[in-house]
């Protein structure tokens, strides 16, 4: 691939997605996200939960509502 060529990837996360996409989708660092969880700003079962592999996943729609200041 030459320097002039560029590949753009457009990722649309599903309803629940892993932490790796929080920064590209919402601009949130892993530290900010950890604080939202531990301080109770993001609720388990609503904003985040554990998937079957015991990995934390996040709910896109719930986070969007939270960022808009909606319950």
Steps between C-alpha positions, in 0.01 A plus 500: 500500500640837405515795736215666307262209560290506812261251644221626723321260729154584627403302805146492626488327837214274595276562799770372738871535424837470671707779648729525195228689311413752772771743394433489123122518550467739797851643555511355852826377651520172687570693821188717459290193433638323808409804712147511360454134599664512844326824602162362398440746218467206261287221636565130462231344284412835342823661377731202540495129581715188476467295182511115501883515479501709822614813313336836567288626210323833463155596375524757222141629525511540880831688482365727226198584719729561800719734294186693398411542867202267476423224755 
